[in-house]
Amino acid sequence: MAHYKAEQDDWLLVYLKYLLFVFNFFFWVGGAAVMAVGVWTLVEKSGYLSVLASSTFAASAYILIFAGALVMVTGFLGFCAIVREDRSCLSTYFCLLLVIFLVELVAGVLAHMYYQRLSDELKQHLTRTLAENYRQPGAADITTSVDRLQQDFKCCGSNSSADWQHSAYILSQEAEGRRVPDSCCKTVVARCGQRAHPSNIYKVEVSAQAPAEACRAHPTPPHPKWEAQAEGRGEAEHAFSLAVRPHRAVSGLHEAAWGQAPAGGRF
């Protein structure tokens, strides 16, 4: 009986060991994915950093790389602890897991609390950058980044194409009559930004009140066919009222006569 119980405990330990190994493997893969995202951001999206509001956004890529490396080191320590079955390594491994979990929890709460604020600050800074720095001397990197940003994300301006109305470039003679930069065009050709239309430009600002005001200022005249139908309908109603009027008079006389009749119903 004791031998059977010992074998059962051994099987339970083996099961827990392989379960921890599988968990640690996915944990390590997750860390590698986070680190890869950070590296990809630095390599492929580094051109966008010049139009971002502050160094905090640029540092986020380095934070991802550091977090991914920490998770991978912790996962490697977990592999060693599982293989060697060292109690001290297992204790260190679980302590690091707890620290990583707490850090991720705090980061998630802070991101939820400050997400809207950071988003608004980024939009304001980007709008100011479009107005003051685009196509200006010494701002070639910003110009390239904005053009690439608008083409990659199929957008025009920070919120809409109306953000370009106060741009120093658009108001200058260098724009050659453009209402938005050519990078706002769905099909980029020379001077395509001169025609700001939804069929040609991404995210064109359209006022919802303008059509209503235009309709009130210039009401649409009725169609001649509708006027003829309305006139004919009015004439028909007038003729019908004239034809019914004698019948209504006769009916009124009958009602008056019956009202003056004796109780027996005869005169």
C-alpha positions as CSV (number, residue, x, y, z in Angstrom):
1,M,0.0,0.0,0.0
2,A,2.8,2.4,0.9
3,H,4.6,1.5,-2.3
4,Y,1.5,2.2,-4.4
5,K,1.1,5.6,-2.7
6,A,4.7,6.4,-3.4
7,E,4.3,5.6,-7.0
8,Q,1.1,7.7,-7.2
9,D,3.0,10.7,-5.7
10,D,5.8,10.2,-8.2
11,W,3.3,10.3,-11.1
12,L,1.7,13.5,-9.6
13,L,5.1,15.1,-9.4
14,V,5.9,14.2,-13.0
15,Y,2.6,15.5,-14.1
16,L,3.1,18.8,-12.3
17,K,6.6,19.0,-13.7
18,Y,5.5,18.7,-17.3
19,L,2.6,21.0,-16.7
20,L,5.0,23.7,-15.4
21,F,7.3,23.0,-18.3
22,V,4.5,23.6,-20.9
23,F,3.4,26.8,-19.0
24,N,7.0,28.1,-18.9
25,F,7.5,27.4,-22.6
26,F,4.5,29.6,-23.6
27,F,5.7,32.2,-21.1
28,W,9.1,32.3,-22.7
29,V,7.5,32.5,-26.2
30,G,5.4,35.4,-25.0
31,G,8.5,37.2,-23.9
32,A,10.2,36.6,-27.2
33,A,7.1,38.0,-29.0
34,V,7.1,41.2,-26.9
35,M,10.8,41.7,-27.5
36,A,10.3,41.1,-31.3
37,V,7.6,43.8,-31.3
38,G,9.9,46.3,-29.7
39,V,12.8,45.5,-32.1
40,W,10.3,45.7,-35.1
41,T,9.1,49.1,-33.8
42,L,12.6,50.5,-33.7
43,V,13.6,49.1,-37.1
44,E,10.4,49.7,-39.2
45,K,8.6,52.5,-37.5
46,S,11.5,54.7,-36.3
47,G,10.6,57.3,-38.9
48,Y,7.4,58.1,-37.0
49,L,9.3,59.1,-33.9
50,S,10.0,62.6,-35.2
51,V,6.3,63.5,-35.2
52,L,5.5,62.1,-31.8
53,A,4.9,64.3,-28.8
54,S,7.7,63.4,-26.5
55,S,10.5,60.9,-25.8
56,T,8.0,58.8,-23.8
57,F,6.6,57.3,-27.0
58,A,10.0,56.6,-28.3
59,A,11.0,55.0,-25.0
60,S,8.0,52.6,-25.2
61,A,9.9,50.5,-27.8
62,Y,12.9,50.2,-25.4
63,I,10.5,49.3,-22.6
64,L,9.1,46.5,-24.7
65,I,12.5,45.2,-25.5
66,F,13.5,45.3,-21.8
67,A,10.3,43.6,-20.7
68,G,10.6,40.9,-23.3
69,A,14.2,40.2,-22.3
70,L,13.2,40.0,-18.6
71,V,10.5,37.5,-19.4
72,M,12.8,35.4,-21.5
73,V,15.5,35.3,-18.8
74,T,12.8,34.4,-16.2
75,G,11.6,31.6,-18.5
76,F,15.2,30.3,-19.0
77,L,15.6,30.3,-15.2
78,G,12.3,28.3,-15.0
79,F,13.6,25.7,-17.4
80,C,16.8,25.3,-15.4
81,A,14.7,25.0,-12.2
82,I,12.4,22.3,-13.7
83,V,15.3,20.2,-15.1
84,R,17.5,20.4,-12.0
85,E,14.5,20.3,-9.6
86,D,16.4,22.9,-7.5
87,R,14.2,24.4,-4.8
88,S,16.1,27.7,-4.6
89,C,15.8,28.2,-8.4
90,L,12.1,27.4,-8.2
91,S,11.6,30.0,-5.4
92,T,13.5,32.6,-7.4
93,Y,11.5,31.8,-10.5
94,F,8.1,32.2,-8.8
95,C,9.3,35.4,-7.1
96,L,10.2,36.8,-10.6
97,L,6.8,35.7,-11.9
98,L,5.1,37.5,-9.1
99,V,7.1,40.7,-9.8
100,I,6.3,40.6,-13.5
101,F,2.6,40.1,-12.8
102,L,2.5,43.0,-10.5
103,V,4.4,45.3,-12.9
104,E,2.0,44.3,-15.7
105,L,-1.0,45.0,-13.5
106,V,0.3,48.5,-12.6
107,A,1.1,49.2,-16.2
108,G,-2.4,48.2,-17.3
109,V,-4.1,50.4,-14.7
110,L,-1.9,53.4,-15.6
111,A,-2.5,52.9,-19.3
112,H,-6.2,52.8,-18.7
113,M,-6.1,55.9,-16.6
114,Y,-3.9,58.0,-18.8
115,Y,-4.9,56.7,-22.3
116,Q,-7.3,59.5,-23.2
117,R,-4.9,62.2,-21.9
118,L,-2.0,60.8,-23.9
119,S,-4.2,60.4,-26.9
120,D,-5.4,64.1,-26.7
121,E,-1.8,65.3,-26.2
122,L,-0.6,63.3,-29.2
123,K,-3.3,64.7,-31.4
124,Q,-2.7,68.3,-30.3
125,H,1.1,67.9,-30.9
126,L,0.5,66.3,-34.3
127,T,-1.9,69.1,-35.3
128,R,0.7,71.7,-34.3
129,T,3.4,69.9,-36.2
130,L,1.3,69.8,-39.4
131,A,0.6,73.5,-39.1
132,E,4.1,74.7,-38.2
133,N,6.7,72.3,-39.4
134,Y,5.5,70.5,-42.5
135,R,7.6,71.5,-45.6
136,Q,9.5,74.0,-43.6
137,P,13.2,74.6,-43.7
138,G,15.2,72.1,-41.6
139,A,12.1,69.9,-41.1
140,A,12.8,67.3,-43.9
141,D,12.5,64.4,-41.5
142,I,9.2,65.6,-40.2
143,T,7.9,66.1,-43.7
144,T,8.9,62.6,-44.7
145,S,7.4,61.1,-41.6
146,V,4.1,62.8,-42.0
147,D,3.8,61.8,-45.7
148,R,4.6,58.2,-44.8
149,L,2.2,58.2,-41.9
150,Q,-0.7,59.5,-44.0
151,Q,0.0,56.9,-46.7
152,D,0.5,54.0,-44.4
153,F,-2.6,54.6,-42.3
154,K,-4.7,56.1,-45.1
155,C,-5.5,59.3,-43.3
156,C,-5.3,63.0,-43.8
157,G,-4.3,65.2,-40.9
158,S,-4.5,64.4,-37.2
159,N,-8.4,64.3,-37.1
160,S,-9.4,65.1,-40.7
161,S,-8.3,67.1,-43.7
162,A,-9.5,70.3,-42.0
163,D,-6.3,70.2,-39.9
164,W,-4.4,71.4,-43.0
165,Q,-6.4,74.6,-43.3
166,H,-4.0,76.5,-41.0
167,S,-0.8,74.9,-42.2
168,A,2.0,77.3,-43.1
169,Y,2.7,75.2,-46.2
170,I,-0.8,75.1,-47.5
171,L,-1.2,78.9,-47.0
172,S,2.1,79.6,-48.8
173,Q,2.7,80.0,-52.5
174,E,4.8,76.8,-52.5
175,A,1.6,74.8,-52.2
176,E,0.5,75.9,-55.7
177,G,-3.2,75.9,-54.8
178,R,-3.2,72.6,-52.9
179,R,-5.8,72.3,-50.1
180,V,-4.0,69.3,-48.6
181,P,-0.6,67.7,-49.3
182,D,-0.4,65.1,-52.1
183,S,0.2,62.4,-49.5
184,C,-3.4,62.7,-48.5
185,C,-4.5,61.5,-51.9
186,K,-5.8,57.9,-52.4
187,T,-3.8,57.8,-55.6
188,V,-0.8,60.1,-55.3
189,V,0.0,62.1,-58.4
190,A,1.4,65.6,-58.9
191,R,-0.8,68.3,-57.4
192,C,-3.6,65.9,-56.6
193,G,-4.1,67.8,-53.3
194,Q,-5.6,70.7,-55.2
195,R,-9.0,68.8,-55.3
196,A,-10.1,67.9,-51.7
197,H,-13.0,65.5,-52.4
198,P,-13.9,62.2,-50.6
199,S,-13.3,60.3,-53.9
200,N,-9.8,61.6,-53.9
201,I,-8.7,62.5,-50.3
202,Y,-8.7,60.4,-47.1
203,K,-11.0,61.6,-44.3
204,V,-12.4,64.8,-45.9
205,E,-14.1,67.1,-43.4
206,V,-17.7,67.5,-44.3
207,S,-19.9,69.8,-42.2
208,A,-23.3,68.3,-41.3
209,Q,-24.9,71.7,-40.9
210,A,-24.0,73.1,-44.2
211,P,-26.5,71.1,-46.3
212,A,-29.4,72.1,-44.0
213,E,-28.5,75.7,-44.0
214,A,-28.2,75.7,-47.8
215,C,-31.6,74.1,-48.1
216,R,-33.1,76.8,-45.8
217,A,-31.4,79.6,-47.7
218,H,-32.3,78.2,-51.2
219,P,-35.3,75.9,-51.0
220,T,-35.7,73.5,-53.8
221,P,-38.5,74.7,-56.2
222,P,-41.3,72.1,-56.8
223,H,-41.3,70.1,-60.0
224,P,-43.7,71.5,-62.7
225,K,-45.4,68.1,-62.9
226,W,-46.1,68.3,-59.1
227,E,-47.5,71.8,-59.5
228,A,-49.8,70.7,-62.3
229,Q,-51.0,67.7,-60.2
230,A,-51.6,69.9,-57.2
231,E,-53.5,72.5,-59.3
232,G,-55.7,69.8,-60.9
233,R,-56.4,68.3,-57.5
234,G,-57.5,71.7,-56.2
235,E,-59.8,72.3,-59.1
236,A,-61.4,68.9,-58.7
237,E,-62.0,69.5,-55.0
238,H,-63.6,72.9,-55.8
239,A,-65.9,71.3,-58.4
240,F,-66.9,68.5,-56.0
241,S,-67.8,71.0,-53.3
242,L,-70.0,73.0,-55.8
243,A,-71.8,69.8,-56.9
244,V,-72.5,68.6,-53.3
245,R,-73.7,72.0,-52.0
246,P,-77.3,71.7,-53.4
247,H,-77.6,68.2,-52.0
248,R,-76.5,69.5,-48.6
249,A,-79.1,72.3,-48.8
250,V,-82.0,69.8,-49.6
251,S,-80.8,67.5,-46.8
252,G,-80.8,70.5,-44.4
253,L,-84.5,71.3,-45.3
254,H,-85.5,67.7,-44.7
255,E,-83.8,67.6,-41.4
256,A,-85.5,70.9,-40.4
257,A,-88.9,69.6,-41.6
258,W,-88.6,66.4,-39.6
259,G,-87.5,68.3,-36.6
260,Q,-90.8,70.4,-36.6
261,A,-93.0,67.3,-37.2
262,P,-95.4,66.1,-34.5
263,A,-94.6,63.1,-32.3
264,G,-96.4,60.8,-34.6
265,G,-94.0,61.5,-37.4
266,R,-96.5,63.1,-39.7
267,F,-97.4,66.7,-40.5
